[in-house]
C-alpha cells in the first residue's frame, strides 16, 4: 500500500448516481423520483432489451442524442436486463407510489366536479394516504398537494439508492446523462454512499489537502481488489493554490453555460455552478482549479438539470457558505422544493428567495427578480433571476428568462434602475414539454400540443426589448449549453443556421450598433467592472 500522501486528480470525474442513473434534482425529491423510475427509467430499459437495434440506430443521428435511447451495444443487454430486475425488486414501493399517483389523478378527473372533496379521501390509494392533500384551484380544477417534508421522512426517500461513480475523464465527450444507466466498467469505481455523507466532502478536500491512500481507502470502504483502481485516481502533484482576487474592481468570470463567478476583494458569488475538469484540450476554460477556497454565496436560478448540477454542487459543498434558491409553489408534483432537496443531501444554510425579495451582502445586495417562461407553461414557481448589486455595480443573471410580457421589465426597471451587465439565455427553440416532464404527466399529450409547449428562452425581439427596458451597458448571451464538455447535460449541438445562434447573433449585432459591449459567450470570459 502507498504510504505517501496523495491528491485527488483534477480530471477525476465523480458522478452522483440514483439507482445507477445519473442523479439530478427530480431523482432526489421522493414523489418525482418515483415517477421517473416508473415512467422513464424502466420504460427506456425495457425498450432497449426488447429492441436494442432501435436505440443503436437512433444514436447514430446526432439530433437524437437527447432522446430516450440507451447508449450501449448488444454486449450489455444482459446487464440492462439485470438492472430492470433489480429495480423492479428494490424499487417496488416507488413503482407502486407512481401507479397510485396516476390512479388518484384518474379518480379526481372522473369524480371531482366542484363539490366537496372530503368523501374522496376514502378513495385515495393506500400508498398516498397521509402524504397528499386533495384540493381545488379557483376554477374548480382538482389538484394533488404532496406533503414533501413528510415524504422525505418516509420509506419513499431511500438514501441507499444514492452512490458515487469515480472514473477518469480526458475528453469533452460524454454520453447524454438522463437516458443512460451507468453499468459497471473496468476503469470506474462504484461507491455506495448517501449524498449527505460528510465523507464526500473529505474526498473532494483531497484535491487540496493530501491524505494517505490507506486513509482514503478506509474512509470510502474500498475493497482490496480495487486498491490499484483507487490509486489511479490520485497523484502526488499538488494543485496550485487559488490566488484570491484582491483587486479594486468587480471581476466576473464565465465558466461555461450559465456558470458565472463574481468576485470582489471581500466576497465571492457563484451562479448555477457548472465546473469543467482539467485535461488537455484545445479549448481553454476555467476549471475546478479556478474556484475560490470558499464561496460566500451560490445562487441557483431554477430546478432544471443543467442549472442545478449535483455533480458540481457536491464537489463544491465543502466550500459553500450560503446557498440561495428560488421558492417553490409548495407541494405541486412538477415543482418540488429545491430547499428540501438540497438540505436532504447535506447542504447547510440553504435559503429561499422570492420575487423582489432582497438579501443584504457585503458591499451590496442580491435581489430575486421574476422569471417568466422556459417551463413549457407549467405552474412552476421555483425559478428566479438574480440581480447582484455590488460596489455600486448591478449584474443581472437572467438565465433562460423568456420575455413573454414586456410590461414586467418596465415595472422592474422602475424599481431597480439601469443595469451595468445583463446575462441572458437565448436557447429559443427548447425541447417540448414531454422531453423533461413527460414522466410526471397523468396522460399522454397530443403531439401537436406537446410540440407547442417548449423549454424556450427569449429570441432576438424579446431579448432586445429587455435591453431597451433595463438599459444595460454590457449584454452577454449565455446559458446556451453549447460548450462541448456540457452536451452530456443538454444534448445541444448547434450549427450556424440554428435558430438560437441566428437570433443571438442579431442581438449581439444590434447591441454593438447601440454602442453596448456585447458577445455570445463560449468556453470562458473575464470581465472587469
C-alpha positions in Angstrom: 0.0 0.0 0.0 1.2 3.5 -0.9 2.1 5.4 2.3 2.8 8.9 0.9 0.0 11.5 0.9 -1.8 12.0 -2.3 -4.2 14.4 -4.0 -7.3 13.7 -5.9 -6.6 14.3 -9.6 -8.2 17.2 -11.3 -9.5 15.0 -14.1 -11.3 12.5 -11.8 -15.0 12.5 -12.7 -17.2 11.9 -9.7 -20.8 11.3 -10.9 -23.7 11.2 -8.4 -26.0 8.2 -9.1 -29.5 7.3 -8.1 -30.4 3.6 -8.6 -27.5 3.6 -11.2 -28.9 6.6 -13.1 -27.2 10.0 -13.2 -28.7 11.9 -10.3 -30.4 15.3 -10.8 -32.9 17.2 -8.6 -36.0 15.3 -9.6 -34.4 12.0 -8.7 -33.9 13.2 -5.2 -37.3 14.6 -4.4 -39.4 11.5 -3.3 -42.6 12.0 -5.4 -40.8 12.9 -8.6 -38.2 10.2 -8.2 -40.9 7.6 -8.1 -42.4 8.9 -11.3 -39.1 8.9 -13.2 -38.3 5.4 -12.0 -41.6 4.0 -13.2 -42.4 6.2 -16.2 -38.9 6.7 -17.7 -36.1 4.5 -16.4 -37.9 1.2 -16.6 -39.6 2.1 -19.9 -36.2 3.0 -21.5 -34.5 -0.1 -20.3 -37.4 -2.4 -21.3 -37.4 -0.8 -24.7 -33.7 -1.4 -25.1 -34.0 -5.1 -24.1 -37.0 -5.6 -26.4 -35.3 -3.9 -29.4 -31.7 -2.7 -28.9 -31.1 -2.0 -32.5 -33.6 0.8 -32.5 -31.5 2.5 -29.8 -28.2 1.8 -31.5 -29.5 3.1 -34.9 -31.2 6.2 -33.3 -27.9 7.4 -31.6 -26.1 7.4 -35.0 -28.1 10.6 -35.6 -26.7 13.5 -33.6 -30.2 15.0 -33.4 -31.3 12.0 -31.4 -28.6 12.2 -28.7 -31.1 13.7 -26.1 -33.8 11.2 -26.9 -34.9 8.2 -24.8 -32.2 5.9 -26.1 -29.6 3.8 -24.2 -26.0 4.2 -25.5 -24.7 0.7 -25.1 -24.1 -2.1 -27.6 -25.6 -5.6 -27.7 -22.9 -6.9 -25.4 -24.5 -5.1 -22.4 -28.1 -6.4 -23.0 -28.0 -8.9 -20.1 -26.7 -6.1 -17.7 -29.6 -3.9 -18.6 -32.0 -6.8 -18.0 -30.4 -7.4 -14.6 -30.9 -3.7 -13.7 -34.5 -3.9 -14.7 -35.0 -6.9 -12.4 -33.1 -5.2 -9.5 -35.2 -2.0 -10.0 -38.4 -3.9 -10.0 -37.4 -5.7 -6.8 -35.7 -2.9 -4.8 -38.0 -0.1 -6.0 -41.3 -1.9 -5.8 -42.6 0.7 -3.3 -41.6 3.6 -5.6 -43.3 1.9 -8.6 -46.5 1.4 -6.6 -46.4 5.0 -5.5 -46.2 6.2 -9.1 -49.0 3.9 -10.1 -51.1 5.3 -7.2 -50.4 8.9 -8.3 -51.8 8.1 -11.7 -54.8 6.3 -10.1 -55.6 9.3 -7.9 -55.4 11.6 -10.9 -57.9 9.4 -12.6 -60.2 9.4 -9.6 -60.1 13.2 -9.4 -60.6 13.6 -13.1 -63.7 11.4 -13.0 -65.3 12.3 -9.7 -64.0 15.8 -8.6 -66.7 18.0 -10.2 -66.6 21.0 -7.9 -68.4 19.5 -4.9 -66.7 18.8 -1.6 -63.6 16.6 -1.9 -64.0 15.2 1.6 -65.7 11.9 0.5 -62.9 11.2 -1.9 -60.3 10.9 0.8 -61.6 7.4 1.3 -60.7 6.6 -2.2 -57.1 7.8 -2.0 -54.8 4.8 -2.7 -53.2 3.4 0.4 -49.6 4.3 -0.5 -50.6 8.0 -0.8 -52.8 8.3 2.3 -51.4 10.8 4.7 -48.9 12.1 2.2 -51.2 14.1 0.0 -53.9 16.7 0.3 -56.6 17.0 -2.5 -57.8 20.5 -3.3 -59.4 22.6 -6.0 -57.9 25.7 -7.6 -60.3 28.7 -8.0 -61.6 27.3 -11.3 -62.6 24.0 -9.6 -59.8 22.1 -11.2 -58.8 19.3 -8.7 -55.1 19.2 -7.7 -52.9 16.9 -5.6 -50.6 18.6 -3.0 -47.8 16.4 -1.8 -46.5 16.8 1.7 -42.9 16.9 0.7 -41.4 17.3 4.2 -43.2 14.2 5.4 -42.2 12.2 2.3 -38.6 12.9 3.0 -39.1 11.2 6.4 -40.8 8.2 4.8 -39.7 5.0 3.0 -40.1 6.9 -0.3 -36.8 8.7 0.4 -34.3 5.9 0.5 -30.6 7.0 0.7 -29.4 3.5 -0.2 -30.3 4.3 -3.8 -27.6 7.0 -3.8 -24.0 6.4 -4.8 -20.9 7.9 -6.5 -19.1 6.7 -9.6 -15.5 7.6 -9.9 -13.7 7.5 -13.3 -11.0 9.4 -15.2 -12.1 11.9 -17.9 -9.7 13.0 -20.6 -12.0 14.5 -23.2 -15.1 16.6 -23.5 -17.4 13.8 -25.0 -19.8 12.1 -22.5 -23.0 10.1 -23.1 -26.2 12.1 -22.6 -26.8 11.9 -18.8 -30.6 11.5 -18.5 -31.3 8.5 -20.7 -28.4 6.2 -19.9 -28.0 4.0 -16.8 -24.4 3.6 -15.5 -23.3 0.0 -16.0 -20.1 -1.4 -14.5 -16.9 -0.5 -16.2 -13.4 -1.9 -15.5 -12.0 1.7 -15.2 -14.7 3.0 -12.9 -15.2 2.6 -9.1 -18.8 2.5 -7.7 -19.0 3.7 -4.1 -22.3 3.2 -2.2 -22.6 6.3 -0.1 -25.5 8.7 0.5 -25.1 12.2 -0.8 -25.3 13.8 2.6 -22.4 11.8 4.0 -19.5 14.1 5.0 -17.0 11.6 3.6 -17.9 13.1 0.2 -16.6 16.4 1.4 -13.5 14.7 2.7 -12.9 13.1 -0.7 -13.1 16.4 -2.5 -10.9 18.2 0.1 -8.1 15.8 -1.0 -7.8 17.9 -4.2 -6.2 20.5 -1.9 -5.2 18.6 1.3 -3.4 15.3 0.6 -4.1 12.1 2.5 -2.6 8.6 2.6 -4.2 6.2 0.3 -4.9 3.9 3.2 -6.9 6.6 4.9 -8.9 7.2 1.7 -9.5 3.5 1.1 -10.7 3.0 4.7 -12.9 6.2 4.6 -14.6 5.1 1.4 -14.7 1.4 2.4 -13.0 0.4 -0.9 -12.2 -3.3 -1.1 -8.6 -4.6 -1.5 -9.3 -5.8 -5.1 -10.0 -2.2 -6.1 -6.9 -0.7 -4.4 -5.0 -0.2 -7.7 -8.0 1.4 -9.3 -8.4 3.8 -6.4 -4.7 4.7 -6.6 -5.2 5.6 -10.3 -7.4 8.5 -9.2 -4.8 10.1 -7.1 -1.4 11.9 -7.6 1.4 13.4 -5.7 1.0 16.5 -8.0 -0.2 19.5 -5.9 -3.0 21.7 -7.1 -1.7 25.3 -7.4 -3.2 27.5 -4.6 -6.0 29.7 -5.9 -4.9 33.3 -5.9 -7.6 35.2 -4.0 -8.8 38.1 -6.0 -7.9 41.4 -4.3 -8.5 44.0 -7.0 -10.5 47.2 -6.7 -12.9 46.3 -9.5 -15.7 43.7 -9.6 -14.3 40.7 -11.5 -16.7 38.4 -13.4 -15.6 35.1 -14.9 -17.7 32.9 -17.2 -17.1 29.2 -16.7 -19.4 27.9 -19.4 -23.2 27.5 -19.9 -24.9 29.6 -17.1 -22.0 29.5 -14.6 -20.8 33.0 -13.5 -18.3 33.7 -10.8 -18.5 37.3 -9.4 -15.7 38.4 -7.1 -14.5 41.5 -5.2 -11.8 41.6 -2.6 -14.5 40.9 0.1 -16.9 38.4 -1.4 -17.4 35.6 -4.0 -20.7 34.7 -5.6 -21.2 31.7 -7.9 -24.3 31.4 -10.1 -25.5 28.0 -11.4 -22.2 26.1 -10.9 -21.2 24.0 -13.9 -17.5 23.2 -13.4 -15.3 21.5 -16.0 -12.5 19.1 -15.2 -8.9 19.8 -16.1 -7.4 17.8 -19.0 -5.6 18.6 -22.3 -7.9 20.5 -24.7 -7.7 23.0 -27.5 -10.5 25.0 -25.8 -9.4 27.0 -22.8 -11.8 27.0 -19.9 -11.8 27.7 -16.2 -11.9 24.6 -14.1 -12.1 23.5 -10.5 -8.6 25.0 -10.0 -10.2 28.4 -10.6 -12.7 28.2 -7.8 -12.0 30.2 -4.6 -11.2 28.4 -1.4 -14.5 29.4 0.0 -17.6 30.6 -1.8 -19.8 33.1 0.1 -22.9 32.6 -2.0 -24.0 30.1 -4.5 -27.1 31.2 -6.4 -29.4 28.8 -8.3 -31.9 30.1 -10.9 -34.2 27.2 -11.5 -34.6 23.5 -11.0 -33.5 22.1 -14.4 -30.8 19.6 -14.7 -28.4 22.0 -16.5 -28.7 24.6 -13.8 -28.9 22.5 -10.6 -26.0 20.2 -11.3 -25.5 17.9 -8.4 -22.1 16.8 -9.8 -20.7 20.3 -9.5 -22.6 21.2 -6.3 -21.3 18.1 -4.4 -17.7 18.8 -5.3 -18.1 22.4 -4.1 -20.2 21.7 -1.0 -17.3 22.0 1.5 -16.6 25.4 0.1 -20.1 26.9 0.1 -21.1 29.2 3.0 -24.6 30.1 1.8 -26.9 28.6 -0.9 -29.7 30.8 -2.3 -32.6 29.1 -4.2 -35.9 30.2 -5.6 -39.1 29.4 -3.5 -41.2 26.6 -4.8 -45.0 26.6 -5.1 -45.4 24.2 -2.2 -46.3 20.6 -2.9 -47.0 20.5 -6.7 -45.6 17.4 -8.3 -43.9 19.4 -11.0 -42.4 22.0 -8.6 -40.6 20.2 -5.8 -38.8 22.2 -3.1 -35.2 22.9 -4.0 -34.5 23.8 -0.4 -35.8 20.5 1.0 -33.9 18.6 -1.8 -30.6 20.3 -1.1 -30.9 20.0 2.7 -31.7 16.3 2.4 -28.4 15.7 0.6 -26.3 17.6 3.2 -26.2 21.3 2.2 -26.2 23.8 5.0 -27.5 27.4 5.1 -30.0 26.9 2.3 -32.2 30.0 1.9 -35.2 30.6 -0.4 -35.6 33.9 -2.1 -38.9 35.1 -3.6 -39.7 37.6 -6.3 -38.5 41.1 -5.3 -37.0 39.8 -2.0 -33.6 41.2 -1.1 -30.7 39.7 0.7 -28.0 42.0 2.1 -24.4 41.1 1.4 -21.0 42.8 1.8 -21.0 45.9 -0.3 -24.4 45.2 -1.8 -27.5 43.1 -2.2 -28.9 40.1 -4.0 -32.5 40.6 -5.3 -34.8 38.0 -6.8 -36.5 39.1 -10.0 -39.4 37.4 -11.7 -38.5 34.7 -14.2 -41.1 34.0 -16.9 -41.3 31.1 -19.4 -38.9 28.3 -20.2 -41.0 25.8 -18.3 -43.5 24.7 -21.0 -46.3 26.7 -19.4 -46.4 24.5 -16.3 -47.2 26.2 -13.0 -43.7 26.2 -11.6 -42.6 28.8 -9.0 -39.1 27.6 -8.4 -37.4 30.0 -10.8 -35.8 33.3 -10.1 -33.4 35.7 -11.9 -30.7 37.1 -9.6 -29.8 40.8 -9.5 -26.5 41.3 -7.8 -25.7 44.8 -6.7 -22.1 45.1 -5.5 -19.7 48.0 -5.2 -22.3 50.2 -6.9 -22.4 47.9 -9.9 -25.5 45.9 -11.0 -25.4 42.5 -12.7 -28.5 40.5 -13.7 -28.2 36.8 -14.2 -31.5 36.2 -16.0 -30.8 32.6 -17.0 -33.4 31.3 -19.5 -36.0 34.0 -18.9 -38.4 34.4 -21.7 -39.8 37.9 -22.2 -43.4 36.9 -22.5 -44.7 40.2 -21.1 -42.6 43.3 -21.7 -44.5 45.2 -19.1 -42.7 43.1 -16.5 -39.4 44.6 -17.3 -40.8 48.1 -17.3 -42.0 47.6 -13.7 -38.7 46.0 -12.8 -36.8 48.9 -14.2 -38.9 51.4 -12.3 -37.7 49.7 -9.1 -34.1 48.7 -9.8 -32.9 51.3 -12.4 -30.4 50.8 -15.1 -28.1 47.7 -15.2 -24.4 47.5 -15.8 -24.4 43.9 -17.1 -27.1 41.7 -18.4 -26.6 38.0 -18.8 -29.5 36.5 -20.8 -30.1 33.0 -22.2 -31.3 32.7 -25.8 -31.9 29.0 -26.4 -35.1 30.0 -28.1 -36.0 26.6 -29.6 -36.1 24.4 -26.5 -37.4 20.9 -26.2 -41.1 20.0 -25.9 -42.9 19.6 -22.6 -42.6 15.8 -22.5 -38.8 15.9 -23.1 -38.2 16.6 -19.4 -41.6 16.5 -17.7 -43.2 13.6 -19.6 -42.8 11.1 -16.6 -44.9 13.4 -14.4 -47.9 13.7 -16.7 -51.0 11.6 -15.9 -51.9 11.3 -19.6 -50.1 11.5 -22.9 -50.4 14.8 -24.7 -51.3 15.1 -28.3 -48.1 15.6 -30.3 -49.1 19.0 -31.7 -49.9 20.2 -28.2 -46.7 18.9 -26.8 -44.6 20.5 -29.5 -46.3 23.9 -28.9 -45.1 24.0 -25.3 -41.4 24.4 -25.1 -38.4 25.0 -22.8 -37.6 28.1 -24.7 -35.8 31.3 -23.8 -36.0 34.7 -25.4 -35.5 35.2 -29.2 -34.0 38.4 -30.6 -37.1 40.5 -30.4 -37.8 39.6 -26.8 -34.2 39.9 -25.7 -33.7 43.3 -27.3 -36.9 44.5 -25.6 -35.3 43.5 -22.2 -32.2 45.5 -23.2 -34.4 48.5 -24.1 -36.2 48.3 -20.8 -33.3 47.7 -18.4 -30.6 49.9 -20.2 -27.6 47.7 -19.5 -24.1 48.9 -20.5 -23.0 45.4 -21.4 -25.1 42.4 -22.8 -23.9 38.8 -22.8 -25.7 35.8 -24.2 -25.0 32.8 -22.0 -26.7 29.5 -20.9 -26.7 28.2 -24.5 -25.4 24.8 -23.5 -23.0 24.6 -26.5 -19.7 24.1 -24.8 -18.6 20.6 -25.9 -18.0 19.4 -22.4 -21.6 20.3 -21.5 -23.5 18.4 -24.2 -23.8 15.4 -21.8 -26.3 17.6 -19.9 -28.1 19.5 -22.7 -27.6 17.3 -25.8 -27.3 20.6 -27.8 -25.2 20.7 -31.0 -25.6 23.9 -32.9 -24.8 24.9 -36.4 -24.5 28.5 -37.8 -28.1 28.0 -39.1 -29.5 27.0 -35.8 -32.2 29.5 -34.7 -30.6 30.2 -31.3 -27.4 31.1 -33.0 -29.1 33.3 -35.6 -31.2 35.1 -33.0 -28.3 35.7 -30.6 -26.1 36.9 -33.5 -28.8 39.5 -34.2 -29.0 40.6 -30.6 -25.2 41.0 -30.3 -25.0 42.9 -33.6 -27.9 45.2 -32.5 -26.4 45.9 -29.1 -23.0 46.7 -30.6 -24.7 49.0 -33.0 -26.1 50.9 -30.0 -22.6 51.3 -28.5 -23.0 48.5 -25.9 -20.4 45.8 -25.2 -22.0 42.6 -26.3 -21.0 39.0 -27.0 -22.3 35.5 -27.1 -20.2 33.7 -24.5 -18.4 30.5 -25.2 -15.9 28.5 -23.0 -14.5 31.4 -20.9 -14.6 35.1 -20.4 -13.2 37.6 -17.9 -14.9 40.9 -17.3 -14.0 43.8 -15.0 -16.4 46.5 -13.9 
